[in-house]
């Protein structure tokens, strides 16, 4: 239990730095997971196989987005219960999540396996890739319980203030994948199916290790699964559905922006794709700090310590802003070297470099969204965060990208996106400052019964 932190007291800045570090490293390893997969598949099986996996991964990412959404709901509920030091409530809600996530994963796994071909047809998968893509997708759907499982255990531990133990689970998954990928793909001559089995076994290994580890060390108050109360199920869906929709809004927004990018030809698409790969790495600190402040704020919201919640928001914004300002400055000077790691064409490199140099200056404003939305999410105001995401992507980011690219050419893509970061941070601040999210009470009915 020593690894778990009580965020209701102590130095906020110290806790923020120590707690967010392992989350950042875990996110980096998760990113490397897909990179390693692509590396082995591309080099051992060729471009057609890589394309088949890329198409299938789009569907898997959609499911993973739902998992992240439900986990955001879990983080909110469990961190507040932890702050209240309500051991009984914590145990009951963990049980409810375990039962619901198991049922959902089994239903999704079965549906995904049966309708894999139909999903791939909806994406317009080329006939030459269909067989490989279908096999890869079906195997991943059969192992979806492991994906749900080890992500959920990590979320529970973070809600309780432990960010180091989940890092072990990710390290096991990545380590197994590094070894099993070439063994199954080439050693056993299983091709794309081998890559899928390697992924499922790696996630399964991390899941079973996680379950055994937390039970033996009694890190989480798990109990034998029982039918959850109606009130618990209702609250989980009340928070989980809008949280899952947030991820759908983000995914659809990214696809819409890509439709603007593709209008400028192959070089811009290649440059943008390379820049986005770097962008996903550069934003890891912001993502990690967003999760950290949500856990920290949740515990304090649970006991009604609003002055400490306010200080968590303040330190979170200042620390994240400083980190991303430094990242932005480094990107301005070294963007070209990063882009050249992914592509060779000079025109594509020039666009990717220019894009990163423009947008890097706006990174510090985007992180304001991560921090303040993380605080609001910790209170359980999921529909409000959904509304802020709709504003950010569909009222600001996509229209501004389309409009400014029509004025300034391909440079307008970065100008439009960067401008949306700045304006959406203002919306996030205004809601944080003046919104009614502090009035949200998740356990009113429960407290009345006591």
DRENTORTOR-231740 format. One record per residue (C-alpha): x, y, z; residue in three letters. Coordinates in steps of 0.02 Angstrom, whole numbers. Example, Ala and Ser with C-alpha at 12.3 -4.5 7.8 and 13.67 -1.06 7.14 Angstrom:
(pt (615; -225; 390); "ala")
(pt (684; -53; 357); "ser")
// end
This chain:
(pt (0; 0; 0); "unk")
(pt (153; 114; 14); "unk")
(pt (146; 147; -172); "unk")
(pt (-27; 226; -156); "unk")
(pt (-36; 413; -127); "unk")
(pt (-157; 514; -24); "unk")
(pt (-177; 670; -131); "unk")
(pt (-283; 760; -1); "unk")
(pt (-125; 822; 87); "unk")
(pt (58; 857; 52); "unk")
(pt (152; 955; -82); "unk")
(pt (45; 966; -239); "unk")
(pt (188; 1004; -358); "unk")
(pt (295; 861; -291); "unk")
(pt (148; 740; -304); "unk")
(pt (109; 800; -479); "unk")
(pt (288; 771; -540); "unk")
(pt (310; 602; -454); "unk")
(pt (138; 535; -500); "unk")
(pt (137; 592; -682); "unk")
(pt (311; 524; -723); "unk")
(pt (264; 338; -729); "unk")
(pt (103; 380; -824); "unk")
(pt (207; 472; -954); "unk")
(pt (326; 325; -971); "unk")
(pt (180; 201; -983); "unk")
(pt (103; 306; -1122); "unk")
(pt (270; 309; -1213); "unk")
(pt (281; 120; -1202); "unk")
(pt (101; 103; -1265); "unk")
(pt (148; 211; -1415); "unk")
(pt (303; 104; -1447); "unk")
(pt (189; -49; -1444); "unk")
(pt (106; 0; -1609); "unk")
(pt (273; 60; -1678); "unk")
(pt (357; -108; -1645); "unk")
(pt (209; -202; -1718); "unk")
(pt (218; -97; -1878); "unk")
(pt (406; -117; -1887); "unk")
(pt (402; -308; -1884); "unk")
(pt (251; -325; -1998); "unk")
(pt (316; -200; -2126); "unk")
(pt (490; -276; -2134); "unk")
(pt (444; -459; -2124); "unk")
(pt (280; -462; -2222); "unk")
(pt (283; -307; -2333); "unk")
(pt (171; -158; -2370); "unk")
(pt (12; -255; -2409); "unk")
(pt (13; -339; -2238); "unk")
(pt (53; -174; -2153); "unk")
(pt (-95; -95; -2242); "unk")
(pt (-210; -236; -2186); "unk")
(pt (-157; -212; -2005); "unk")
(pt (-175; -22; -2019); "unk")
(pt (-356; -40; -2079); "unk")
(pt (-398; -164; -1941); "unk")
(pt (-313; -53; -1812); "unk")
(pt (-435; 87; -1855); "unk")
(pt (-577; -23; -1790); "unk")
(pt (-476; -81; -1640); "unk")
(pt (-436; 101; -1599); "unk")
(pt (-622; 140; -1599); "unk")
(pt (-651; 2; -1471); "unk")
(pt (-500; 61; -1371); "unk")
(pt (-574; 237; -1371); "unk")
(pt (-729; 165; -1288); "unk")
(pt (-619; 77; -1160); "unk")
(pt (-531; 243; -1122); "unk")
(pt (-701; 327; -1103); "unk")
(pt (-762; 198; -977); "unk")
(pt (-596; 207; -886); "unk")
(pt (-616; 396; -870); "unk")
(pt (-781; 362; -783); "unk")
(pt (-695; 234; -670); "unk")
(pt (-557; 359; -628); "unk")
(pt (-687; 488; -576); "unk")
(pt (-793; 372; -468); "unk")
(pt (-651; 276; -386); "unk")
(pt (-540; 426; -350); "unk")
(pt (-686; 513; -262); "unk")
(pt (-720; 356; -160); "unk")
(pt (-536; 347; -116); "unk")
(pt (-539; 529; -60); "unk")
(pt (-691; 492; 50); "unk")
(pt (-596; 342; 121); "unk")
(pt (-753; 242; 87); "unk")
(pt (-684; 66; 78); "unk")
(pt (-856; -12; 58); "unk")
(pt (-906; 105; -82); "unk")
(pt (-738; 79; -167); "unk")
(pt (-759; -110; -161); "unk")
(pt (-939; -102; -226); "unk")
(pt (-898; 9; -374); "unk")
(pt (-744; -93; -421); "unk")
(pt (-856; -247; -421); "unk")
(pt (-985; -157; -529); "unk")
(pt (-852; -106; -656); "unk")
(pt (-778; -282; -660); "unk")
(pt (-948; -362; -695); "unk")
(pt (-1002; -233; -825); "unk")
(pt (-835; -227; -917); "unk")
(pt (-827; -417; -923); "unk")
(pt (-1002; -426; -1000); "unk")
(pt (-967; -283; -1122); "unk")
(pt (-801; -358; -1177); "unk")
(pt (-881; -529; -1208); "unk")
(pt (-1023; -452; -1310); "unk")
(pt (-904; -339; -1409); "unk")
(pt (-783; -482; -1436); "unk")
(pt (-918; -596; -1506); "unk")
(pt (-997; -459; -1613); "unk")
(pt (-827; -404; -1679); "unk")
(pt (-779; -583; -1725); "unk")
(pt (-944; -615; -1816); "unk")
(pt (-955; -448; -1907); "unk")
(pt (-770; -415; -1940); "unk")
(pt (-790; -429; -2129); "unk")
(pt (-938; -309; -2130); "unk")
(pt (-840; -180; -2028); "unk")
(pt (-693; -192; -2148); "unk")
(pt (-808; -172; -2298); "unk")
(pt (-878; -12; -2221); "unk")
(pt (-700; 57; -2221); "unk")
(pt (-677; 11; -2403); "unk")
(pt (-540; -115; -2370); "unk")
(pt (-456; -169; -2534); "unk")
(pt (-494; -348; -2587); "unk")
(pt (-308; -390; -2585); "unk")
(pt (-299; -349; -2399); "unk")
(pt (-467; -417; -2344); "unk")
(pt (-417; -594; -2291); "unk")
(pt (-268; -535; -2187); "unk")
(pt (-363; -388; -2112); "unk")
(pt (-510; -499; -2064); "unk")
(pt (-399; -630; -1982); "unk")
(pt (-303; -496; -1884); "unk")
(pt (-463; -411; -1828); "unk")
(pt (-553; -572; -1775); "unk")
(pt (-407; -632; -1670); "unk")
(pt (-395; -463; -1583); "unk")
(pt (-581; -465; -1547); "unk")
(pt (-566; -638; -1467); "unk")
(pt (-436; -567; -1348); "unk")
(pt (-527; -403; -1311); "unk")
(pt (-559; -454; -1130); "unk")
(pt (-371; -439; -1099); "unk")
(pt (-367; -264; -1176); "unk")
(pt (-511; -210; -1064); "unk")
(pt (-438; -299; -913); "unk")
(pt (-263; -234; -900); "unk")
(pt (-315; -56; -944); "unk")
(pt (-448; -61; -807); "unk")
(pt (-329; -127; -673); "unk")
(pt (-210; 14; -717); "unk")
(pt (-351; 141; -701); "unk")
(pt (-403; 75; -531); "unk")
(pt (-226; 88; -465); "unk")
(pt (-206; 266; -530); "unk")
(pt (-371; 315; -448); "unk")
(pt (-298; 250; -284); "unk")
(pt (-139; 352; -311); "unk")
(pt (-23; 218; -382); "unk")
(pt (51; 257; -553); "unk")
(pt (207; 148; -538); "unk")
(pt (127; -24; -534); "unk")
(pt (29; 1; -698); "unk")
(pt (196; 39; -781); "unk")
(pt (249; -140; -743); "unk")
(pt (98; -209; -836); "unk")
(pt (136; -105; -992); "unk")
(pt (320; -156; -985); "unk")
(pt (268; -340; -982); "unk")
(pt (150; -316; -1130); "unk")
(pt (280; -224; -1233); "unk")
(pt (420; -344; -1185); "unk")
(pt (317; -496; -1233); "unk")
(pt (265; -414; -1397); "unk")
(pt (446; -377; -1445); "unk")
(pt (491; -561; -1424); "unk")
(pt (331; -643; -1489); "unk")
(pt (306; -536; -1645); "unk")
(pt (456; -601; -1746); "unk")
(pt (435; -776; -1670); "unk")
(pt (254; -795; -1724); "unk")
(pt (266; -696; -1887); "unk")
(pt (426; -773; -1958); "unk")
(pt (480; -912; -1839); "unk")
(pt (313; -1003; -1844); "unk")
(pt (275; -933; -2018); "unk")
(pt (103; -871; -1962); "unk")
(pt (109; -702; -2051); "unk")
(pt (-19; -571; -2002); "unk")
(pt (-112; -696; -1893); "unk")
(pt (50; -721; -1796); "unk")
(pt (59; -534; -1762); "unk")
(pt (-120; -538; -1696); "unk")
(pt (-86; -688; -1583); "unk")
(pt (72; -602; -1518); "unk")
(pt (-31; -448; -1474); "unk")
(pt (-168; -547; -1385); "unk")
(pt (-45; -656; -1289); "unk")
(pt (55; -501; -1237); "unk")
(pt (-101; -414; -1173); "unk")
(pt (-159; -575; -1089); "unk")
(pt (9; -594; -1003); "unk")
(pt (-1; -416; -937); "unk")
(pt (-181; -443; -880); "unk")
(pt (-150; -605; -784); "unk")
(pt (9; -537; -706); "unk")
(pt (-89; -382; -654); "unk")
(pt (-230; -482; -574); "unk")
(pt (-110; -596; -478); "unk")
(pt (2; -452; -426); "unk")
(pt (-134; -340; -354); "unk")
(pt (-224; -485; -268); "unk")
(pt (-67; -553; -185); "unk")
(pt (-12; -381; -126); "unk")
(pt (-189; -328; -84); "unk")
(pt (-166; -165; -179); "unk")
(pt (-350; -158; -232); "unk")
(pt (-504; -207; -129); "unk")
(pt (-569; -335; -255); "unk")
(pt (-709; -452; -202); "unk")
(pt (-785; -605; -281); "unk")
(pt (-894; -539; -425); "unk")
(pt (-1076; -511; -379); "unk")
(pt (-1224; -431; -466); "unk")
(pt (-1202; -241; -445); "unk")
(pt (-1338; -129; -375); "unk")
(pt (-1448; -34; -497); "unk")
(pt (-1386; 132; -428); "unk")
(pt (-1204; 85; -463); "unk")
(pt (-1243; 28; -641); "unk")
(pt (-1342; 187; -673); "unk")
(pt (-1200; 300; -616); "unk")
(pt (-1070; 204; -718); "unk")
(pt (-1172; 221; -878); "unk")
(pt (-1217; 402; -837); "unk")
(pt (-1031; 444; -836); "unk")
(pt (-965; 310; -955); "unk")
(pt (-1079; 344; -1105); "unk")
(pt (-1035; 530; -1127); "unk")
(pt (-854; 491; -1087); "unk")
(pt (-850; 360; -1225); "unk")
(pt (-936; 482; -1344); "unk")
(pt (-798; 609; -1309); "unk")
(pt (-674; 490; -1388); "unk")
(pt (-790; 462; -1538); "unk")
(pt (-802; 651; -1563); "unk")
(pt (-612; 664; -1558); "unk")
(pt (-588; 518; -1680); "unk")
(pt (-716; 590; -1802); "unk")
(pt (-637; 762; -1787); "unk")
(pt (-466; 693; -1832); "unk")
(pt (-541; 606; -1984); "unk")
(pt (-625; 770; -2038); "unk")
(pt (-460; 865; -2027); "unk")
(pt (-376; 729; -2130); "unk")
(pt (-505; 761; -2266); "unk")
(pt (-438; 941; -2276); "unk")
(pt (-258; 880; -2282); "unk")
(pt (-288; 753; -2422); "unk")
(pt (-347; 894; -2535); "unk")
(pt (-168; 958; -2548); "unk")
(pt (-91; 803; -2624); "unk")
(pt (27; 662; -2578); "unk")
(pt (173; 768; -2514); "unk")
(pt (64; 862; -2389); "unk")
(pt (-19; 700; -2333); "unk")
(pt (151; 617; -2307); "unk")
(pt (221; 769; -2215); "unk")
(pt (66; 784; -2107); "unk")
(pt (70; 598; -2064); "unk")
(pt (252; 609; -2011); "unk")
(pt (215; 765; -1908); "unk")
(pt (68; 678; -1824); "unk")
(pt (179; 532; -1772); "unk")
(pt (298; 654; -1689); "unk")
(pt (152; 752; -1620); "unk")
(pt (85; 598; -1530); "unk")
(pt (253; 580; -1442); "unk")
(pt (271; 765; -1403); "unk")
(pt (100; 772; -1321); "unk")
(pt (136; 628; -1200); "unk")
(pt (180; 746; -1055); "unk")
(pt (15; 840; -1077); "unk")
(pt (-86; 678; -1082); "unk")
(pt (2; 608; -928); "unk")
(pt (-22; 767; -827); "unk")
(pt (-207; 771; -877); "unk")
(pt (-231; 596; -803); "unk")
(pt (-128; 643; -649); "unk")
(pt (-228; 800; -606); "unk")
(pt (-391; 705; -633); "unk")
(pt (-340; 574; -504); "unk")
(pt (-276; 706; -383); "unk")
(pt (-428; 819; -401); "unk")
(pt (-548; 672; -387); "unk")
(pt (-485; 625; -214); "unk")
(pt (-504; 804; -153); "unk")
(pt (-675; 827; -233); "unk")
(pt (-726; 670; -138); "unk")
(pt (-697; 760; 28); "unk")
(pt (-754; 931; -34); "unk")
(pt (-584; 1017; -20); "unk")
(pt (-613; 1143; -159); "unk")
(pt (-468; 1257; -112); "unk")
(pt (-347; 1112; -141); "unk")
(pt (-434; 1068; -305); "unk")
(pt (-405; 1248; -359); "unk")
(pt (-219; 1236; -314); "unk")
(pt (-204; 1071; -409); "unk")
(pt (-276; 1158; -564); "unk")
(pt (-158; 1305; -541); "unk")
(pt (0; 1200; -520); "unk")
(pt (-56; 1081; -657); "unk")
(pt (-78; 1222; -784); "unk")
(pt (85; 1310; -737); "unk")
(pt (189; 1150; -737); "unk")
(pt (114; 1082; -897); "unk")
(pt (124; 1252; -983); "unk")
(pt (310; 1265; -939); "unk")
(pt (349; 1088; -997); "unk")
(pt (258; 1109; -1163); "unk")
(pt (334; 1281; -1191); "unk")
(pt (506; 1200; -1179); "unk")
(pt (449; 1059; -1295); "unk")
(pt (381; 1188; -1418); "unk")
(pt (546; 1284; -1422); "unk")
(pt (645; 1124; -1454); "unk")
(pt (525; 1075; -1593); "unk")
(pt (552; 1243; -1681); "unk")
(pt (739; 1206; -1693); "unk")
(pt (738; 1017; -1722); "unk")
(pt (575; 984; -1816); "unk")
(pt (660; 944; -1982); "unk")
(pt (772; 810; -1903); "unk")
(pt (619; 726; -1827); "unk")
(pt (519; 728; -1989); "unk")
(pt (666; 653; -2086); "unk")
(pt (657; 498; -1975); "unk")
(pt (492; 452; -2060); "unk")
(pt (497; 517; -2239); "unk")
(pt (623; 558; -2377); "unk")
(pt (535; 670; -2504); "unk")
(pt (597; 850; -2489); "unk")
(pt (428; 933; -2518); "unk")
(pt (346; 821; -2389); "unk")
(pt (487; 857; -2266); "unk")
(pt (469; 1044; -2294); "unk")
(pt (282; 1039; -2260); "unk")
(pt (301; 927; -2106); "unk")
(pt (436; 1040; -2036); "unk")
(pt (338; 1199; -2068); "unk")
(pt (181; 1122; -1992); "unk")
(pt (270; 1071; -1831); "unk")
(pt (361; 1238; -1813); "unk")
(pt (197; 1334; -1823); "unk")
(pt (93; 1221; -1713); "unk")
(pt (230; 1195; -1582); "unk")
(pt (206; 1375; -1525); "unk")
(pt (25; 1334; -1483); "unk")
(pt (61; 1174; -1382); "unk")
(pt (60; 1267; -1214); "unk")
(pt (-119; 1325; -1245); "unk")
(pt (-181; 1151; -1291); "unk")
(pt (-119; 1084; -1123); "unk")
(pt (-234; 1206; -1033); "unk")
(pt (-376; 1102; -1106); "unk")
(pt (-299; 940; -1040); "unk")
(pt (-278; 1006; -863); "unk")
(pt (-439; 1103; -839); "unk")
(pt (-546; 972; -927); "unk")
(pt (-461; 840; -818); "unk")
(pt (-513; 936; -662); "unk")
(pt (-693; 957; -722); "unk")
(pt (-700; 773; -774); "unk")
(pt (-646; 723; -598); "unk")
(pt (-806; 803; -533); "unk")
(pt (-910; 693; -649); "unk")
(pt (-963; 829; -771); "unk")
(pt (-945; 713; -922); "unk")
(pt (-1080; 789; -1031); "unk")
(pt (-1001; 961; -1008); "unk")
(pt (-832; 893; -1064); "unk")
(pt (-919; 812; -1213); "unk")
(pt (-990; 984; -1259); "unk")
(pt (-818; 1064; -1241); "unk")
(pt (-743; 930; -1356); "unk")
(pt (-879; 960; -1486); "unk")
(pt (-839; 1147; -1479); "unk")
(pt (-652; 1113; -1489); "unk")
(pt (-658; 994; -1639); "unk")
(pt (-815; 1036; -1736); "unk")
(pt (-845; 1221; -1704); "unk")
(pt (-662; 1274; -1697); "unk")
(pt (-529; 1152; -1757); "unk")
(pt (-606; 1079; -1915); "unk")
(pt (-688; 1241; -1980); "unk")
(pt (-533; 1347; -1941); "unk")
(pt (-419; 1221; -2025); "unk")
(pt (-530; 1218; -2181); "unk")
(pt (-552; 1409; -2185); "unk")
(pt (-371; 1461; -2152); "unk")
(pt (-301; 1331; -2272); "unk")
(pt (-412; 1407; -2407); "unk")
(pt (-333; 1578; -2367); "unk")
(pt (-151; 1530; -2336); "unk")
(pt (-132; 1366; -2432); "unk")
(pt (-58; 1214; -2345); "unk")
(pt (21; 1325; -2210); "unk")
(pt (-157; 1367; -2156); "unk")
(pt (-179; 1189; -2093); "unk")
(pt (-59; 1221; -1950); "unk")
(pt (-119; 1401; -1925); "unk")
(pt (-300; 1341; -1913); "unk")
(pt (-262; 1201; -1792); "unk")
(pt (-148; 1310; -1685); "unk")
(pt (-280; 1447; -1678); "unk")
(pt (-409; 1320; -1620); "unk")
(pt (-293; 1267; -1478); "unk")
(pt (-286; 1445; -1414); "unk")
(pt (-472; 1481; -1430); "unk")
(pt (-527; 1313; -1357); "unk")
(pt (-414; 1345; -1205); "unk")
(pt (-514; 1504; -1175); "unk")
(pt (-677; 1403; -1179); "unk")
(pt (-601; 1275; -1060); "unk")
(pt (-549; 1412; -939); "unk")
(pt (-717; 1501; -947); "unk")
(pt (-811; 1341; -905); "unk")
(pt (-686; 1296; -768); "unk")
(pt (-704; 1470; -693); "unk")
(pt (-890; 1502; -713); "unk")
(pt (-971; 1333; -747); "unk")
(pt (-1076; 1236; -622); "unk")
(pt (-968; 1080; -622); "unk")
(pt (-929; 1103; -436); "unk")
(pt (-1114; 1072; -398); "unk")
(pt (-1104; 896; -470); "unk")
(pt (-1136; 764; -336); "unk")
(pt (-1115; 583; -387); "unk")
(pt (-1163; 493; -227); "unk")
(pt (-1311; 595; -163); "unk")
(pt (-1432; 449; -153); "unk")
(pt (-1305; 342; -66); "unk")
(pt (-1268; 474; 67); "unk")
(pt (-1454; 492; 103); "unk")
(pt (-1469; 308; 144); "unk")
(pt (-1332; 314; 272); "unk")
// end
